[in-house]
Amino acid sequence: ELGDIVFVRIEPVGTHVDAEASFGDVEAVKTVSELFAPVAGTVEAVNEALDGAPETVNADPYGAGWLARIRPDDPADLDGLLVAAAYREM
């Protein structure tokens, strides 16, 4: 919905994030949008390939365009999240 993504910024590995708190942002041609953590946890990995190819977020969001991996403080928090198909239905 943002259009062409031109820049992605994610908090570095090791950063603790709170649920629903910003952990980075994506910049499109005309706007910047914050990224919000679905659960509280620690940033475990960041997709560094996006530094040179941020458009991958649009082209392959569920594959090569992944943003970050967050290790949840409480793994049970994952039970309340939706899979992509259920999210689209909403």
C-alpha positions as CSV (number, residue, x, y, z in Angstrom):
1,E,0.0,0.0,0.0
2,L,3.0,2.3,0.5
3,G,4.1,2.0,-3.1
4,D,7.7,1.7,-4.1
5,I,9.9,1.1,-1.0
6,V,13.2,3.0,-1.3
7,F,14.7,2.5,2.2
8,V,14.3,0.1,5.2
9,R,15.7,0.8,8.7
10,I,15.5,-1.9,11.4
11,E,16.8,-1.7,15.0
12,P,20.1,-3.6,15.2
13,V,20.4,-7.2,16.4
14,G,20.3,-7.4,20.2
15,T,17.8,-4.6,20.6
16,H,14.9,-5.4,22.9
17,V,11.5,-4.3,21.5
18,D,8.1,-4.0,23.3
19,A,5.0,-5.4,21.7
20,E,3.3,-2.9,19.4
21,A,6.4,-0.5,19.7
22,S,8.3,0.7,16.7
23,F,11.3,-1.3,15.7
24,G,12.2,0.5,12.5
25,D,10.6,2.1,9.5
26,V,10.1,1.8,5.7
27,E,10.4,4.7,3.4
28,A,8.4,4.9,0.2
29,V,8.7,7.6,-2.5
30,K,6.3,9.9,-0.7
31,T,6.0,8.7,2.9
32,V,7.7,6.9,5.8
33,S,5.9,4.3,7.8
34,E,6.9,2.8,11.2
35,L,7.2,-0.9,11.7
36,F,5.6,-2.2,14.9
37,A,6.7,-5.3,16.7
38,P,3.9,-8.0,17.0
39,V,5.4,-9.3,20.3
40,A,7.9,-8.2,22.9
41,G,11.3,-9.7,22.4
42,T,14.8,-9.2,21.1
43,V,15.8,-8.6,17.5
44,E,17.7,-11.7,16.5
45,A,18.3,-11.1,12.8
46,V,17.9,-8.3,10.3
47,N,17.6,-8.8,6.6
48,E,20.8,-6.9,5.5
49,A,20.0,-7.7,1.8
50,L,17.4,-5.0,2.0
51,D,20.1,-2.3,2.3
52,G,20.9,-2.7,-1.4
53,A,17.4,-3.9,-2.6
54,P,14.6,-2.4,-0.4
55,E,12.1,-3.0,-3.2
56,T,12.3,-6.7,-2.3
57,V,9.9,-6.0,0.5
58,N,7.2,-5.4,-2.1
59,A,8.4,-8.1,-4.6
60,D,8.7,-11.0,-2.2
61,P,7.4,-10.0,1.4
62,Y,7.0,-13.6,2.6
63,G,10.3,-14.8,1.1
64,A,13.4,-12.7,0.4
65,G,11.8,-9.5,1.5
66,W,11.6,-10.5,5.2
67,L,12.5,-7.7,7.6
68,A,13.6,-9.0,10.9
69,R,13.4,-12.0,13.2
70,I,12.4,-11.3,16.8
71,R,12.9,-13.8,19.5
72,P,9.8,-13.4,21.7
73,D,10.1,-12.9,25.5
74,D,7.2,-15.3,25.9
75,P,6.7,-17.8,23.1
76,A,3.0,-18.1,24.0
77,D,2.6,-14.6,22.6
78,L,2.9,-16.1,19.1
79,D,-0.3,-18.0,19.6
80,G,-2.3,-14.8,19.3
81,L,-0.9,-13.9,15.9
82,L,-2.5,-14.5,12.5
83,V,-1.0,-16.3,9.5
84,A,-1.0,-14.3,6.3
85,A,-4.2,-15.8,4.9
86,A,-6.2,-15.1,8.0
87,Y,-4.8,-11.5,8.1
88,R,-5.9,-10.9,4.5
89,E,-9.4,-12.1,5.3
90,M,-9.8,-9.3,7.9
